[in-house]
Amino acid sequence: MKYALLLFALQFLLFSCAQKVERKCVYNPKAVALYKDRRVPENFRIYGLLKYGPLKFPMMLAKFDGYYTVKVARAKGISIEGKTLCLEGKCYILPAPPEDIVFGKLLTGREYSFCRNGLIYFRQRGRIYERLVVFRGSKPVELAIINRKDNRSVKVILGSESDKGFFRELRFILDGREVKLLIEEVEI
């Protein structure tokens, strides 16, 4: 028993005096700031494919004069109004308006940042909701809104970015359901 206590005390002393290794987040602040200052068009039309489960549907999302139009071939029950996406009778609050997500205006400037496991998190906390934008290096990888009361969330996984300034692939994770938006063309 004495040897066990002595061994424990020596291990404690050894680990408490050891050097701590901290991983630093490496990113370019100017590159990250681009996702706050991005220009989002007032009017646009987006064409692509909406993938829900094993099915793919051609779709069009348009915004003209502040009104959204969503058309999905052979699929009913999908609508967007402002930051709300309704799918099969259930509505979800998106972390940002659809055009801000598609065109990459992800940061508002009211977030605070921290680093964890080599990722940079930008968090904005409200009374009910918490909004997170996650960057790996200088590229955004995830956008989420979390209900702080019941811990339910809506996540948007950001895919590759086109040279014209919009994301080509967006994965929406809504209460365990996954909807993928593959953007083929954008008209401004």
DAVENCOR-V172178 format. One line per field, one symbol per residue. ss: DSSP state (a for helix, b for strand, c for the rest). psi: psi as a letter, one per 40 degrees, with the letter a starting at -180 (. if undefined). A space follows every 10 residues. Layout:
BEGIN
ss = ???
psi = ???
END
This chain:
BEGIN
ss = caaaaaaaaa aaaaaaaccc ccccccccaa aaaaaaaccc cccbbbbbbb bbccbbbbbb bbbbccbbbb bbcccccbbb bccbbbbccb bbbccccaaa aaaccccccc cbbbbbccbb bbbbbcccbb bbbbbbccbb bbbbbbbccc ccbbbbbbcc bcccccbcbb bbbbccbbbb bbbbbbbc
psi = dddddddddd ddddddeihh hhhihhihdd ddddedeihh idhihhiahh hhbeihhiih hihhfehihh hhhehiehih hbehhhhfeh iihieiiddd ddefgdidee iiiihhfeih hhhhhaddih hhhhihbehi dihihhhdde fiihihhhai hieefihdhh hhhhfeihhh hhhdihh.
END
